[in-house]
Amino acid sequence: MDSNIGRIVVGEAELQAMVKTLGRRITDDYQGRPPLLVGVLKGAFVFMSDLARAIELPVEFDFMAVSSYGSATRTSGVVRILKDLDLDLTGRHVLIVEDIVDSGLTLAYLRKNLAARGPASLEVCTLLLKEGLQKTEPDLRYIGFTIPPAFVVGYGLDVGERYRNLPYIAEYAGSGRG
């Protein structure tokens, strides 16, 4: 066992059950209007992959890379687009797929940026919501789990590009935490 991995916050079976539940809800809500899933790289790629397979509708994918962390474990407060979308959002039903929402700063920036592109609808699905860190209500349509405000890794979430491949979500116990 890696000594940088602390207690498990959400286990593998819980994750897979929640992904199926979210997939069913999205399938029900988007009947007749297939969504464009916009994944926020890199953290959301594992969740989005599993979620897309749990949605029983045709879906399309696009990705953005947005950063407010760099290689740190605490947000810098400055949001930067590192990779923009390839598809036009005009008239599309867009579902932003996030791995985690903590301060809500990145998400607020993303929503404003994407809303300006003329989608028919714009909603958010996040796997994790960190408890008590948002300055305003984040307006999330789909939330997997609400977790304590610890720094977590696994299931796409990383520190220094490590631990994304863990099949569960755990607290990061290593040195250099913000």
N, C-alpha and C positions, 0 to 999 in steps of 0.2 A: 504494500500500500504506500502511496506517495504521501509523505508527511505534510505536503502543502494542501492536501484535501482534508477539510474539516467534516463536520456532520452533514449527513445527507438531508437536504431540505425538501426535495421532491424525488421520490423513487421512480425507477423505470416503469413499473406497472401503473403507477398513478399518472405518469406523463402520457402513456399510451391511451389510457382510459379517457383522460381529458381531451386529447387530440381527437379521439372518436366523437366525443360529446360536442366539441366545437364544430367538427365537420358536419354533424347532423344538423346543428342549429343553422349553420351557414347554408347548407343545402335547402333547408326549409325556407329561410328568409330570402334566398336569391332565386327561387323558382321563376323561370321565364326571363331572367335577366342575369346571364352568366357573369360572374365577377372576373375582373382583372386583379390578380394577386400581385401586389407590389411588395417584394421582400426587401427588408433593410439589411444589407450585408455588413459584416459577414455573419453576425450572430444569429440571424433568423433563418439561415439556409436549412438547417436540420429540421427545425419546427415546420417551416413552410413546405418542405418536401413531404413530411408525414401528413400535414394538414391537407395538402392538395389531394393526396390519395384518399383521404377520409371524406372529401366533398364529392357527392354523387351528382355532379353537374360538369359540363365542359368548363374548364377554366383556362385562362391564359396567364402567363407569368411575365414579369419584368422585375428588374432589380435596381436599387439605388445603393450606393455606398455613402454613408453620412457619418461624420465623426465629431464627437465632442470630448473624446477621451485621449486620442493618440495612443500611447502605450501605457498610460497611467491607469490607476484604479479609481480615480476621482475625476469627474467632468471638469473640463477647462472653462466651460460656460460659453465657448465659441463653437458654433455649428458650422461645419464645412461640408459641401457636397464633393465627394471624391469621385463618384461615378453617377451620372444622371441616367434617367430612363431612356430607352430606345423607342418606346411606343408613344403615340399621341393619346392623351386621356380624354379628349373631347367626346362628350356623350357617353362615356364608359362608366360602368359601375365598378368603382375602385375600392379595393379592400387592402389597406396597409397592413402588412404582417410584420409585427415586431417581436423580438425575443423578450425584451424587458423594458418597462417604463419605470424610471426612477424619478428624476427631477421633473420630467415632462418637457424640458427645454427642447430637446431634439425633435420630439413628436410635434410640439406646437409649431416649430419651424417647418417641418415636413408638411403638416396639414395646410398651413398657409400657402406654401409653395405649390403644392399639388392642387389645391382648390382653385388657384389662379389659372389652372390649365383647362378649366371647363368640363370636369367630369359630371356625369348625370347624378352620381352619388359618391360620397367619400366617407368610409367608415374605417375603424381600426380594430384589429384583432391582436391582442398581445398575450403571449404565454404567461408572462409574469408581471405583476404590478408590485413594486416595493412600497410597503406601508409607510405612510406619513411623510414622504419626501416631496410631494408635489406642492407647488406654490398655488396652483389653481386646479379646479376639477378637470381631469384630463379628457373627459368625454369619450370613453372607450365603449364600443358596442359589444365586444367579446373579450372577456378576461378569463384566462385559465386559472391562475393561482395568485393570491395575494400573499406575499412573503415578507418577513422582517427585513429591515434595511441593512442587511449584511451584503458584502461583496460575494457574488456566487459565480461558479463556473460549471461547465458541463452542458451537454445537449445544445451545442452551438456557442455557448458563452465561454469567453476565454480570459486569460491574463497573459499578455505577451505572446499571443497566438497559441498558447498551450491549453489543453484540457477540453477543447471543443468536442472531442470524440467520446467523452464520457456519456454513458446511456442514462444518467441521472443528473440532478442538479445538487451541488454541494457548496457549502461555504468554503471560501478560499482562506486557508490558514497560513499561507506563506508570508515571507517578509516582503516589504515594499508596498504593503496595502496603504491606500490613501488615507 
